[in-house]
Amino acid sequence: RKEVEQDPGPFNVPEGATVAFNCTYSNSASQSFFWYRQDCRKEPKLLMSVYSSGNEDGRFTAQLNRASQYISLLIRDSKLSDSATYLCVVNGPQERDDKIIFGKGTRLHILP
Amino acid sequence: DADVTQTPRNRITKTGKRIMLECSQTKGHDRMYWYRQDPGLGLRLIYYSFDVKDINKGEISDGYSVSRQAQAKFSLSLESAIPNQTALYFCATSEPNQETQYFGPGTRLLVL
C-alpha cells in the first residue's frame, strides 16, 4: 500500500454540485493531516487542517477516519473557482520532516 | 511583498552546468525545505533544514546540495545538471510544530 494515495481524477463536476474525494494513508501512527490546494502552475496553499472530530470551513468539510485510515474532503455548492488540484498531506509521528508525505493530488474541474 | 520568494522563476540550462536556486523568506521561520514536483509523481522532498547550518537529506537528495547560511535563506544547487532534473522546484518554510507549510512560487527548471 502506498504511503499516501489519492484518486488522480479528474473529477468533472457541474457548478453547484457537491463533490467529495478521499485520501488513504498507510501509517497508522500518522499524527496530523491536511488538505492543500494547488492551482495550475502555482504553489500549493493550505486549504484546511483535518481534525479527529472533523472540521468545516464554509462550503468545505474535512473528515478523518482513523480506523479505516483515510481522510476526506467535501465541497458543497461548488464554484468555478474551486477548479484546482487538491493535495492530501500526512505528517508522521516522528520529529524529522522526512515523514511529511504529500499525495499526488486529485484534479477537480468545475463545469459551467 | 511575498513571504517566500524564489529566484530565478524560470531557468533553462544545459547538461553538466552548475546551477543554484535561491529561496528567501520573511516569515521568521526556522524550518525550510526544498521539494521538486513532477507530473504524476507529486511533491518530493529533496533537503530540509531546521536551523542555520542544519542540513538533512530528504527522499531524493542525490545530485543536489543545499546551503543554509542564514535563517532567511536556503539555496539549492545542482552541481552538474542532468535532463531528469527538469522539474518544478518549490521552497517552503514552516514553524516548529510543522502544522503548515508555506510555499514559494516555484522555479521551473529545464535541463537540455
Interface residues (C-beta under 8 A of the other chain):
Chain A: P8 S32 F34 R41 K42 E43 P44 K45 L46 S49 L87 V89 N91 R96 D97 D98 I100 F102 G103 K104 G105
Chain B: R31 Y33 Y35 G40 L41 G42 L43 R44 L45 Y48 F50 N56 K57 G58 E59 F90 S94 Q98 E99 T100 Q101 F103 G104 P105 G106
